[in-house]
Amino acid sequence: MPWIVNIRDHAGGLEQAVDYIHDKWGSPRNRAFYRDCARHSSGARTGLPRFYLLLEGERIIGCYALLVNDLISRQDLWPWFACLYIEPDRRGARRSGMLMEHARREADGAGFPVMFLTTTHDGLYEKFGWTRMEDGYNIDGERFRIYRIATGPLP
């Protein structure tokens, strides 16, 4: 059974966690950005940012983050559910939903009644209860969909 761990508590160490997340979301130019974000991530119940790994045995099979900002024009909104990734050979078993539910509980426990995400995907997040709000723009001016969801456990 897979389980979720804050990267600060990952037995494989912070560098292995950063390598995984950067491999999925980074570029050759921004490893220092990811490493610095991870190094300053919070292990506290209410702090942000936070990065999580989905583990199966010792293997990392996915990740997500709760961020102050996901580099989107709507800087008035937070926290952002970001960096969702599930390994291709582990998809199809609602592991994304497992991570989203974990994020809802974490955000709720940190005092956030609502959580946001930005994406170009169509249809994935709606399956898990996210509601599209409006569009926002990334730093390059590209339009992205913004979604929201109430935090706390699912009823």
DRENDO-1510 file (C-alpha; in Angstrom, 1 decimal, always signed):
<recs>
REC; n; res; u; v; w
REC; 1; MET; +0.0; +0.0; +0.0 .
REC; 2; PRO; +1.5; +3.4; -1.0 .
REC; 3; TRP; +2.0; +6.0; +1.7 .
REC; 4; ILE; +2.7; +9.8; +1.7 .
REC; 5; VAL; +5.7; +11.5; +3.4 .
REC; 6; ASN; +6.8; +15.1; +3.7 .
REC; 7; ILE; +10.2; +15.3; +1.9 .
REC; 8; ARG; +11.8; +16.5; +5.1 .
REC; 9; ASP; +11.0; +13.1; +6.6 .
REC; 10; HIS; +12.0; +11.0; +3.5 .
REC; 11; ALA; +14.4; +8.2; +4.5 .
REC; 12; GLY; +16.2; +8.6; +1.2 .
REC; 13; GLY; +17.2; +12.2; +2.1 .
REC; 14; LEU; +16.3; +15.6; +0.8 .
REC; 15; GLU; +18.6; +15.4; -2.3 .
REC; 16; GLN; +16.9; +12.3; -3.6 .
REC; 17; ALA; +13.5; +14.0; -3.1 .
REC; 18; VAL; +14.6; +17.1; -4.9 .
REC; 19; ASP; +16.1; +15.0; -7.7 .
REC; 20; TYR; +12.7; +13.3; -8.2 .
REC; 21; ILE; +10.6; +16.4; -8.1 .
REC; 22; HIS; +13.0; +18.4; -10.4 .
REC; 23; ASP; +13.1; +15.5; -12.8 .
REC; 24; LYS; +9.3; +15.6; -13.2 .
REC; 25; TRP; +8.8; +19.4; -13.2 .
REC; 26; GLY; +12.1; +21.2; -13.6 .
REC; 27; SER; +14.4; +22.1; -16.5 .
REC; 28; PRO; +18.2; +22.1; -16.8 .
REC; 29; ARG; +18.3; +25.8; -15.7 .
REC; 30; ASN; +16.2; +25.6; -12.5 .
REC; 31; ARG; +17.5; +22.8; -10.3 .
REC; 32; ALA; +18.9; +25.4; -7.8 .
REC; 33; PHE; +15.3; +26.8; -7.6 .
REC; 34; TYR; +13.8; +23.5; -6.7 .
REC; 35; ARG; +16.6; +22.6; -4.3 .
REC; 36; ASP; +16.3; +26.0; -2.5 .
REC; 37; CYS; +12.5; +25.6; -2.3 .
REC; 38; ALA; +12.8; +22.1; -0.8 .
REC; 39; ARG; +15.5; +23.2; +1.6 .
REC; 40; HIS; +13.3; +25.9; +3.0 .
REC; 41; SER; +10.1; +23.8; +2.9 .
REC; 42; SER; +8.2; +23.4; +6.1 .
REC; 43; GLY; +7.8; +20.4; +8.3 .
REC; 44; ALA; +5.5; +22.4; +10.6 .
REC; 45; ARG; +1.7; +21.8; +10.6 .
REC; 46; THR; +0.9; +25.3; +9.4 .
REC; 47; GLY; +3.9; +26.3; +7.3 .
REC; 48; LEU; +4.2; +26.6; +3.5 .
REC; 49; PRO; +5.7; +25.5; +1.2 .
REC; 50; ARG; +5.5; +21.8; +1.7 .
REC; 51; PHE; +6.5; +19.0; -0.7 .
REC; 52; TYR; +5.3; +15.4; -0.4 .
REC; 53; LEU; +6.3; +12.1; -1.9 .
REC; 54; LEU; +4.1; +9.1; -2.6 .
REC; 55; LEU; +6.1; +5.9; -1.8 .
REC; 56; GLU; +5.7; +2.3; -2.5 .
REC; 57; GLY; +8.3; +0.4; -0.5 .
REC; 58; GLU; +11.4; +2.5; -1.1 .
REC; 59; ARG; +10.4; +3.6; -4.6 .
REC; 60; ILE; +9.0; +7.1; -5.1 .
REC; 61; ILE; +6.0; +6.8; -7.3 .
REC; 62; GLY; +4.6; +10.3; -7.2 .
REC; 63; CYS; +4.6; +13.7; -5.6 .
REC; 64; TYR; +2.8; +16.9; -5.0 .
REC; 65; ALA; +3.3; +20.3; -3.3 .
REC; 66; LEU; +1.4; +22.9; -1.3 .
REC; 67; LEU; +2.8; +26.3; -2.3 .
REC; 68; VAL; +2.3; +30.0; -1.5 .
REC; 69; ASN; +2.3; +30.7; -5.2 .
REC; 70; ASP; +2.4; +28.6; -8.3 .
REC; 71; LEU; +3.9; +31.4; -10.5 .
REC; 72; ILE; +0.5; +32.5; -11.6 .
REC; 73; SER; -0.9; +36.0; -11.8 .
REC; 74; ARG; -3.4; +35.4; -9.0 .
REC; 75; GLN; -1.0; +36.1; -6.2 .
REC; 76; ASP; -4.0; +36.9; -3.9 .
REC; 77; LEU; -4.9; +33.2; -3.7 .
REC; 78; TRP; -3.2; +30.4; -1.7 .
REC; 79; PRO; -2.3; +27.7; -1.0 .
REC; 80; TRP; -1.7; +26.1; -4.4 .
REC; 81; PHE; -1.9; +22.4; -5.0 .
REC; 82; ALA; +1.0; +21.9; -7.4 .
REC; 83; CYS; +3.6; +19.5; -8.8 .
REC; 84; LEU; +1.2; +16.5; -9.0 .
REC; 85; TYR; +2.8; +13.6; -10.6 .
REC; 86; ILE; +2.2; +9.8; -10.6 .
REC; 87; GLU; +4.6; +7.4; -12.4 .
REC; 88; PRO; +3.0; +6.1; -15.6 .
REC; 89; ASP; +3.2; +2.5; -14.4 .
REC; 90; ARG; +1.3; +3.4; -11.2 .
REC; 91; ARG; -1.5; +5.4; -12.8 .
REC; 92; GLY; -5.1; +4.3; -13.0 .
REC; 93; ALA; -5.6; +3.3; -9.3 .
REC; 94; ARG; -6.8; +6.7; -8.1 .
REC; 95; ARG; -3.4; +7.6; -6.6 .
REC; 96; SER; -3.9; +11.2; -7.8 .
REC; 97; GLY; -7.0; +11.3; -5.7 .
REC; 98; MET; -5.1; +9.9; -2.8 .
REC; 99; LEU; -2.6; +12.8; -3.0 .
REC; 100; MET; -5.4; +15.4; -3.5 .
REC; 101; GLU; -7.3; +14.1; -0.4 .
REC; 102; HIS; -4.0; +14.2; +1.6 .
REC; 103; ALA; -3.5; +17.8; +0.4 .
REC; 104; ARG; -7.0; +18.7; +1.4 .
REC; 105; ARG; -6.4; +17.4; +4.9 .
REC; 106; GLU; -3.0; +19.1; +5.2 .
REC; 107; ALA; -4.4; +22.5; +4.0 .
REC; 108; ASP; -7.4; +22.2; +6.3 .
REC; 109; GLY; -5.1; +21.4; +9.3 .
REC; 110; ALA; -3.0; +24.5; +8.4 .
REC; 111; GLY; -6.1; +26.7; +8.6 .
REC; 112; PHE; -6.8; +27.1; +4.9 .
REC; 113; PRO; -10.5; +26.6; +4.0 .
REC; 114; VAL; -9.9; +26.6; +0.3 .
REC; 115; MET; -7.1; +25.3; -1.9 .
REC; 116; PHE; -6.3; +26.3; -5.6 .
REC; 117; LEU; -4.6; +24.8; -8.6 .
REC; 118; THR; -3.6; +26.0; -12.0 .
REC; 119; THR; -3.5; +23.7; -15.0 .
REC; 120; THR; -3.9; +23.2; -18.8 .
REC; 121; HIS; -5.4; +19.8; -18.2 .
REC; 122; ASP; -9.0; +19.3; -19.1 .
REC; 123; GLY; -11.2; +16.9; -17.2 .
REC; 124; LEU; -8.8; +15.4; -14.6 .
REC; 125; TYR; -9.4; +17.7; -11.6 .
REC; 126; GLU; -13.2; +17.9; -12.1 .
REC; 127; LYS; -13.3; +14.1; -11.4 .
REC; 128; PHE; -12.0; +14.8; -7.9 .
REC; 129; GLY; -14.4; +17.7; -7.1 .
REC; 130; TRP; -12.4; +20.7; -8.2 .
REC; 131; THR; -14.4; +23.6; -9.6 .
REC; 132; ARG; -13.1; +25.9; -12.3 .
REC; 133; MET; -13.0; +29.5; -11.2 .
REC; 134; GLU; -11.5; +31.5; -14.0 .
REC; 135; ASP; -8.2; +31.9; -16.0 .
REC; 136; GLY; -4.9; +33.3; -14.9 .
REC; 137; TYR; -1.6; +33.9; -16.6 .
REC; 138; ASN; +1.8; +32.5; -15.9 .
REC; 139; ILE; +5.0; +34.6; -16.0 .
REC; 140; ASP; +5.3; +34.1; -19.8 .
REC; 141; GLY; +1.8; +35.4; -20.4 .
REC; 142; GLU; +0.3; +32.0; -21.1 .
REC; 143; ARG; -3.3; +31.4; -20.0 .
REC; 144; PHE; -4.0; +28.7; -17.5 .
REC; 145; ARG; -7.2; +27.4; -15.8 .
REC; 146; ILE; -7.6; +28.1; -12.1 .
REC; 147; TYR; -9.6; +25.6; -10.0 .
REC; 148; ARG; -10.6; +25.6; -6.3 .
REC; 149; ILE; -11.8; +23.1; -3.8 .
REC; 150; ALA; -12.8; +23.3; -0.2 .
REC; 151; THR; -10.4; +21.6; +2.2 .
REC; 152; GLY; -11.0; +19.1; +4.9 .
REC; 153; PRO; -11.8; +15.4; +4.4 .
REC; 154; LEU; -14.3; +14.4; +1.9 .
REC; 155; PRO; -17.8; +13.8; +3.3 .
</recs>
